[in-house]
Amino acid sequence: MLEVLIFIYQNYWDKHDEVESKETDEAIMAYELSQAGFNHQDILHAVDWVKDLRRSVQQPQYQQDPAALRIFCELERNKINDESLNFLCLLQQSELITAYERDLIIDRAMVLPQETLRMEDIRWITMMVLWDESRKQDYLFVEDALFNPKGLSLQ
């Protein structure tokens, strides 16, 4: 399903207001995804994933105590590897994402059907969350990290 999300992100994300506003646009997108060779169930799940992300982004964000420590549960640690969790912590410590956004990224990752997620998967999910929140400047940093992971450094 992540492949469908990446395809949607690359081809439709900048038009998401139009796609979400009309059922016919969603039907056209589903048809085009089907023509691109994606499985019907994966398409339906991906569209639901995007809708859930948009609903979550529109919710009021909580404020976390800066001294609070996030403990990852066993399910999260089994699905998301240490490198990816460290990446999210780095983004948060660098104030590129908030605690709420970190948890939103983890939430979106946990509902994917894959048993485990790679670092690249978490970077894609992070870009989708930031893009959907119209955080293009931070999105560009993550995009650079995705396509140039060896060059990722904070200065």
N, C-alpha and C positions, 0 to 999 in steps of 0.2 A: 504494500500500500504506500510505502514511503516514496517509491518511484512515481506513483500517480501524483502525490503531493508536490514533489519536485517539479514535475511536468506542469502542474497547475501554477505553481509559483513562477516558473520561468515564462509561461505563456499567457497567464490570465491575471496575475496578482495585481498589476497596476490598474486593471479594470474592475477590481473586486466590488466596487460600489455598484457598477452597472450590472455585474453578474448576479449579485445578491438581490438586487431590486426587482428583477423580473424572472418569473419561473421559466419563461421561454429561453432566456439567456442561459439559465442553468441546464435546461434540456439540450440546448445547442452545444454547450460545453461538454456535457455527458456524451453526446453523440460523437463529438470530435475526439474525446478521449477513447471512446470505443473504437473509432476508426484508426486511432494511433496504436491499437492493439492491446489496450488495457482491459483487464477482467471487469465485468459488470459489477460484481460485489465490491471489488477494490475501489471502483469509481464511486459507488454509493457511500462506502465508508470514508473515503477521502473528502467528499463533499460535506458529510456530517462533521468530520474532523475540523474542517475550515469554519463551518457555521459555529461549532462549539468554541473555537478559538475566538471568533468575533464576539460571541456573547460574553466570554470571559474578559476580553479586553475592555468591554463596555461597563463591566462591574466596577464598583468603587474599590480602589486599591487600599490595602491595609498598610499601616506603618509599623515596621519592626524596630524594636530596640536595637541600636547599633551594636550593643554588647551581646546580643542574642547569638546563640550558636545553633546552626542547623544540623541536626543529626539525620542522616539518610537511613531509611528503614531497609531491612534485608531485601525486600522486593525491588526497591530502587537500585540497591548496590548490585543485585544479580542481573538486572536488565541494563543498567547504565554503568559502563566500566569506570574504573578509578580515574583514568586520564580525562574522560569526559566530565566527571563530577568536579575534578580539579579545574578544568577549563571554565566551568560555570562559576566556581568560587573565584577564580582569577577575574572574570568579567565583573562579578559583584564587588570584589575588593577594589577594583579599578573604577568603580562607579559607572560602568558602562551598562549594567543592568541593576535593577532593584531586587530586593528579596522577593517581592511579589512576582516580578518577571522571571526570576530564577525558578520559583515554584510553578509558575505557569508553563515554563519550558519543560520542567520535569513532568508535570501533569500531562502535557501533550505527548511527551515521549512515552509515558506509561500506558497510554491507551492504544499505541500502535501494536499491531499483532506480532511483530518480531519478538523472539525470545530475548535477544540481546541487541544492543545498539552500539554502533561504532562511533568513534569521535566525529567522523564526517557526518553521520546521521544527526548528532546533537548540534553540530554547527548549522546544518540546514534548518533544523527546528528553531534554533535561536534566530537565524535570519528571518524566518517566517513570522515569528512573534514580533521582532523589532519592526519589520516592514509593516505588519498589520497595525502596529501602534504608531505608524508614521514617524519612526525614529530613524530616518534615513542616514544620518551621520553615523550613529552607532552601528547601524546595519552595514555600512561600508567597511567598518573595521572588521566585523565578523566575516563579511564576504571576502576580504583580503585574507583573513585567517583560514577560510575554507579553501580558497584556491592557491594559497601560498603558505601552507602550515609550517614550513621550515623557517619562514621569515617572521613568524609571530613573535613580537616582543613589545613590551611596554617601556617607553622611555620617558 
